[in-house]
Amino acid sequence: MLRFLLRRTLFLLVYTFLAGSVCFFLLRLLPGDASLTLSGIEATAEDIEQAREDLGLNKSVVVQYAEWTGGLLHGNLGTSYLTKLPVGQEIVRRLPVTLPLSICSFILAALISVPLGIVAAVHRKNILGLGISAVSATGVAVPSFWTGIILVWIVALKLHLLPAGGFPRDGWAHPVMAVRSLVLPVVTVTAVMSAGLIRYVRSVAQDVLRQDYIRTARSLGFSAFHVRIHHGLRNMAVPLLTVLVIEFTSSLLGAVVIENVFALPGLGAFLLQGVRSRDFPVVQDTIFLITFFVLLTGFIIDVVQHLIDPRLSVRKDGTV
């Protein structure tokens, strides 16, 4: 187990370094930079060059990369070109919007999808299972932004039950207003996430229920319910855990779209604003942190899987 932890920790560090490097250099391939935004429409070539010098964009890419990685090693994410505020401070300020949105959506989607996916697998040949599968397939085909727009039109504009968008200026200082403003975004992400997750759970459950040990347990006289709970769920745990973690990390990425649909001041809106203005520190640091979170989550799930199923730690030669 120790060897596995050391190997996975090394992979985590290497993949994080590679992901950050790819993000940094790909951004430098995009046309334009923040100096054009800061200089204004009527700026001369001298004004633009002066802005590039002030921002450090006239330095070589290698020097910029060394300064950025050096800042990361010291916990400094840099300063936004446009707002002149620390990027780390801005990210922390927006987490109280993005994290509740992602976490609540994931929990609701898991509570809905896991039972429905298992039911769809168990009753795959009757109308109930086919109906659940048809609804989930339809949900996968519907874009998340379209779902959000429809919910805004019906719930906010027609029924006037919830706000169409926005977030309280004082944030969670007004919890009722904050919760009301997150209801529609959470429902949107939950609906889209549940549709895809049901299909994954159904596939995993079908694969497990076809195994020989399920038929053997039934032949020994155990009831179908007992076999599905005590043998089926236990063996579904590892693949289900993997799927759930993937969906949780993807919920952060989905927030980029949903936050802009509902005008929420979260990480998604922050990232899109940085892309539009070519604010490199904002874009590269936000993407880097999201990527690191995804990789770290994968690392944790690998460790948990090996704890749940010790067989994964056994090598082909029989050693651990």
C-alpha positions as CSV (number, residue, x, y, z in Angstrom):
1,M,0.0,0.0,0.0
2,L,2.9,2.3,0.8
3,R,4.4,1.7,-2.6
4,F,1.1,2.5,-4.2
5,L,0.7,5.8,-2.3
6,L,4.2,6.9,-3.2
7,R,3.6,6.0,-6.9
8,R,0.2,7.8,-7.0
9,T,1.6,10.9,-5.2
10,L,4.4,11.1,-7.8
11,F,1.9,10.8,-10.6
12,L,-0.3,13.5,-9.0
13,L,2.7,15.9,-8.9
14,V,3.8,15.1,-12.4
15,Y,0.3,15.4,-13.9
16,T,-0.3,18.7,-12.0
17,F,2.9,20.1,-13.4
18,L,2.1,19.0,-16.9
19,A,-1.4,20.3,-16.8
20,G,-0.3,23.7,-15.5
21,S,2.4,23.9,-18.2
22,V,0.0,23.0,-21.0
23,C,-2.5,25.6,-19.8
24,F,0.2,28.3,-19.6
25,F,1.6,27.7,-23.1
26,L,-1.7,27.2,-24.8
27,L,-2.9,30.6,-23.5
28,R,0.1,32.3,-25.1
29,L,-0.9,30.9,-28.5
30,L,-4.2,32.8,-28.4
31,P,-4.3,36.0,-30.4
32,G,-4.3,39.3,-28.5
33,D,-3.5,40.1,-24.9
34,A,-4.7,42.3,-22.0
35,S,-2.6,45.2,-23.2
36,L,-5.2,45.9,-25.9
37,T,-8.0,46.0,-23.4
38,L,-6.2,48.3,-21.0
39,S,-5.0,50.7,-23.7
40,G,-8.4,51.4,-25.1
41,I,-9.7,51.7,-28.6
42,E,-7.8,54.9,-29.5
43,A,-4.5,53.7,-28.2
44,T,-1.4,54.2,-30.3
45,A,1.3,51.5,-30.8
46,E,3.4,53.2,-28.2
47,D,0.6,53.0,-25.7
48,I,0.1,49.3,-26.3
49,E,3.8,48.6,-26.0
50,Q,3.9,50.5,-22.7
51,A,1.0,48.5,-21.4
52,R,2.7,45.3,-22.4
53,E,5.8,46.4,-20.6
54,D,3.8,47.3,-17.4
55,L,2.2,43.9,-17.5
56,G,5.4,42.1,-18.2
57,L,4.1,40.7,-21.5
58,N,7.1,41.9,-23.4
59,K,9.3,39.4,-21.5
60,S,10.0,36.0,-23.2
61,V,7.6,33.2,-22.6
62,V,10.2,31.2,-20.7
63,V,10.7,34.1,-18.3
64,Q,7.0,34.5,-17.8
65,Y,6.7,30.8,-17.2
66,A,9.5,30.8,-14.6
67,E,7.9,33.7,-12.8
68,W,4.5,32.0,-12.8
69,T,5.8,28.6,-11.5
70,G,7.9,30.4,-8.9
71,G,4.9,32.2,-7.7
72,L,2.9,29.0,-7.4
73,L,5.6,27.3,-5.4
74,H,5.4,30.3,-2.9
75,G,1.6,30.2,-2.8
76,N,1.3,33.4,-4.9
77,L,-1.2,33.1,-7.8
78,G,-0.4,36.5,-9.2
79,T,-2.4,39.7,-9.8
80,S,-5.2,40.3,-12.3
81,Y,-4.1,42.5,-15.2
82,L,-7.5,44.3,-15.2
83,T,-8.6,44.6,-11.5
84,K,-5.1,44.7,-10.0
85,L,-6.4,42.4,-7.3
86,P,-4.7,39.2,-6.1
87,V,-6.1,36.2,-8.1
88,G,-6.2,34.0,-5.1
89,Q,-8.2,36.5,-3.1
90,E,-10.7,36.8,-6.0
91,I,-11.0,33.0,-6.3
92,V,-11.7,32.6,-2.6
93,R,-14.3,35.3,-2.7
94,R,-16.2,33.5,-5.4
95,L,-16.1,30.0,-3.9
96,P,-19.1,30.6,-1.6
97,V,-21.2,30.7,-4.8
98,T,-19.6,27.9,-6.8
99,L,-19.1,25.3,-4.1
100,P,-22.7,25.3,-2.7
101,L,-23.9,25.1,-6.3
102,S,-21.7,22.2,-7.2
103,I,-22.0,20.3,-3.9
104,C,-25.8,20.6,-3.6
105,S,-26.3,19.6,-7.3
106,F,-24.0,16.6,-6.9
107,I,-25.7,15.4,-3.7
108,L,-29.2,15.7,-5.2
109,A,-28.1,14.1,-8.5
110,A,-26.6,11.1,-6.6
111,L,-29.7,10.7,-4.4
112,I,-31.9,10.6,-7.5
113,S,-29.6,8.8,-10.0
114,V,-28.3,5.8,-8.0
115,P,-31.7,4.4,-7.0
116,L,-33.2,5.1,-10.4
117,G,-30.2,3.6,-12.2
118,I,-30.4,0.4,-10.2
119,V,-34.2,0.2,-10.7
120,A,-33.7,0.7,-14.4
121,A,-31.2,-2.2,-14.4
122,V,-33.3,-4.5,-12.4
123,H,-36.5,-3.8,-14.5
124,R,-34.7,-3.3,-17.8
125,K,-37.2,-5.5,-19.7
126,N,-40.4,-3.8,-18.5
127,I,-42.0,-0.4,-18.9
128,L,-40.6,1.0,-15.7
129,G,-36.9,0.4,-16.7
130,L,-37.5,1.4,-20.3
131,G,-39.2,4.6,-19.2
132,I,-36.4,5.6,-16.8
133,S,-33.8,4.9,-19.6
134,A,-35.8,6.9,-22.1
135,V,-36.1,9.9,-19.8
136,S,-32.3,9.8,-19.0
137,A,-31.4,9.6,-22.7
138,T,-33.6,12.6,-23.4
139,G,-32.0,14.5,-20.6
140,V,-28.5,13.8,-21.9
141,A,-29.4,15.2,-25.3
142,V,-30.7,18.5,-23.8
143,P,-28.0,21.2,-23.3
144,S,-27.7,22.5,-19.8
145,F,-28.1,26.2,-20.8
146,W,-31.3,25.4,-22.6
147,T,-32.7,23.7,-19.5
148,G,-31.7,26.7,-17.4
149,I,-33.4,29.1,-19.8
150,I,-36.6,27.1,-19.8
151,L,-36.7,27.0,-16.0
152,V,-36.1,30.7,-15.8
153,W,-39.0,31.3,-18.3
154,I,-41.4,29.1,-16.5
155,V,-40.5,29.4,-12.8
156,A,-39.2,33.0,-12.7
157,L,-40.9,34.9,-15.5
158,K,-44.3,33.1,-15.7
159,L,-44.9,31.9,-12.1
160,H,-42.8,34.5,-10.3
161,L,-41.7,32.0,-7.7
162,L,-37.9,32.5,-7.8
163,P,-35.5,35.1,-9.0
164,A,-34.3,34.7,-12.6
165,G,-30.7,35.2,-11.7
166,G,-28.2,37.2,-9.7
167,F,-26.9,36.7,-6.2
168,P,-27.1,39.0,-3.1
169,R,-24.4,41.6,-3.0
170,D,-23.7,40.7,0.6
171,G,-23.6,37.0,-0.2
172,W,-24.6,34.6,2.6
173,A,-25.2,37.5,5.0
174,H,-28.8,37.1,3.6
175,P,-29.1,33.3,3.6
176,V,-32.8,33.2,2.5
177,M,-32.1,35.4,-0.6
178,A,-28.9,33.4,-1.3
179,V,-30.7,30.1,-1.2
180,R,-33.5,31.4,-3.4
181,S,-31.0,32.6,-6.0
182,L,-29.3,29.2,-6.1
183,V,-32.5,27.0,-6.3
184,L,-32.9,27.3,-10.1
185,P,-29.2,26.8,-10.9
186,V,-29.0,23.8,-8.6
187,V,-32.1,22.3,-10.2
188,T,-30.7,22.8,-13.6
189,V,-27.3,21.2,-12.9
190,T,-29.0,18.4,-11.0
191,A,-31.4,17.6,-13.9
192,V,-28.5,17.5,-16.4
193,M,-26.2,15.6,-14.2
194,S,-28.8,13.0,-13.1
195,A,-29.6,12.2,-16.7
196,G,-26.1,11.1,-17.5
197,L,-25.5,9.5,-14.1
198,I,-28.6,7.3,-14.4
199,R,-27.1,5.8,-17.6
200,Y,-23.8,5.1,-15.9
201,V,-25.4,3.5,-12.8
202,R,-27.7,1.4,-15.0
203,S,-24.7,0.1,-17.0
204,V,-22.7,-0.7,-13.8
205,A,-25.7,-2.4,-12.1
206,Q,-26.5,-4.5,-15.2
207,D,-22.9,-5.7,-15.4
208,V,-22.9,-6.7,-11.8
209,L,-26.3,-8.4,-11.9
210,R,-25.1,-10.6,-14.8
211,Q,-22.2,-12.1,-12.8
212,D,-22.0,-15.7,-11.9
213,Y,-21.9,-15.1,-8.1
214,I,-25.4,-13.4,-8.3
215,R,-26.9,-16.5,-10.0
216,T,-25.1,-18.8,-7.5
217,A,-26.5,-16.9,-4.5
218,R,-30.0,-17.1,-6.0
219,S,-29.6,-20.8,-6.6
220,L,-28.7,-21.2,-2.9
221,G,-32.1,-19.9,-1.9
222,F,-31.4,-16.3,-1.1
223,S,-34.1,-13.8,-2.1
224,A,-33.6,-11.5,-5.0
225,F,-33.6,-8.5,-2.7
226,H,-31.0,-10.0,-0.4
227,V,-28.7,-10.9,-3.2
228,R,-29.0,-7.4,-4.8
229,I,-28.3,-5.6,-1.5
230,H,-25.7,-7.9,0.1
231,H,-23.8,-9.0,-3.1
232,G,-24.8,-6.5,-5.8
233,L,-24.3,-3.2,-4.0
234,R,-21.1,-4.4,-2.4
235,N,-19.6,-5.2,-5.8
236,M,-21.0,-2.0,-7.4
237,A,-19.3,0.1,-4.8
238,V,-15.9,0.6,-6.5
239,P,-17.2,1.4,-10.1
240,L,-20.1,3.5,-8.7
241,L,-17.6,5.5,-6.5
242,T,-15.5,6.2,-9.6
243,V,-18.5,7.4,-11.6
244,L,-19.8,9.6,-8.8
245,V,-16.4,11.2,-8.3
246,I,-16.1,11.9,-12.0
247,E,-19.6,13.5,-12.0
248,F,-18.7,15.6,-9.0
249,T,-15.6,17.0,-10.6
250,S,-17.6,17.6,-13.8
251,S,-20.1,19.6,-11.8
252,L,-17.4,22.3,-11.3
253,L,-16.9,22.5,-15.0
254,G,-20.6,22.7,-15.6
255,A,-20.8,25.6,-13.3
256,V,-18.9,27.7,-15.9
257,V,-22.0,27.6,-18.2
258,I,-24.7,27.7,-15.6
259,E,-23.3,30.6,-13.6
260,N,-23.3,32.7,-16.8
261,V,-26.9,31.7,-17.6
262,F,-28.1,32.8,-14.1
263,A,-25.6,35.7,-13.7
264,L,-23.9,34.2,-10.6
265,P,-20.6,35.8,-9.5
266,G,-18.8,32.4,-9.1
267,L,-15.7,30.9,-10.6
268,G,-17.4,30.2,-13.9
269,A,-18.2,33.9,-14.5
270,F,-14.7,34.8,-13.2
271,L,-13.1,32.5,-15.7
272,L,-15.2,33.6,-18.6
273,Q,-14.4,37.3,-17.8
274,G,-10.7,36.5,-17.8
275,V,-11.0,34.7,-21.2
276,R,-12.8,37.6,-22.8
277,S,-10.2,40.2,-21.6
278,R,-7.2,37.9,-22.1
279,D,-6.4,38.2,-18.4
280,F,-3.8,35.5,-18.3
281,P,-3.3,35.2,-14.5
282,V,-7.0,34.8,-14.0
283,V,-7.5,32.2,-16.7
284,Q,-4.4,30.1,-16.0
285,D,-4.7,30.1,-12.2
286,T,-8.4,29.2,-12.3
287,I,-7.9,26.4,-14.8
288,F,-4.9,25.2,-12.9
289,L,-6.7,25.0,-9.5
290,I,-9.7,23.3,-11.1
291,T,-7.4,20.8,-12.8
292,F,-5.5,20.2,-9.6
293,F,-8.8,19.6,-7.7
294,V,-9.8,17.0,-10.4
295,L,-6.5,15.3,-10.1
296,L,-6.5,15.3,-6.3
297,T,-10.0,13.9,-6.3
298,G,-8.8,11.1,-8.6
299,F,-5.9,10.4,-6.3
300,I,-8.2,10.2,-3.3
301,I,-10.7,7.9,-5.0
302,D,-7.9,5.6,-6.1
303,V,-6.8,5.3,-2.4
304,V,-10.4,4.7,-1.3
305,Q,-10.9,2.1,-3.9
306,H,-7.8,0.2,-2.8
307,L,-9.1,0.3,0.8
308,I,-12.5,-0.9,-0.2
309,D,-11.2,-3.7,-2.5
310,P,-7.7,-5.0,-1.4
311,R,-7.6,-7.1,-4.6
312,L,-6.7,-4.0,-6.5
313,S,-3.4,-3.8,-4.6
314,V,-2.3,-7.3,-5.6
315,R,0.1,-7.5,-8.5
316,K,0.1,-10.1,-11.2
317,D,2.9,-12.0,-9.5
318,G,0.7,-12.2,-6.3
319,T,2.6,-9.6,-4.3
320,V,1.1,-6.5,-2.8
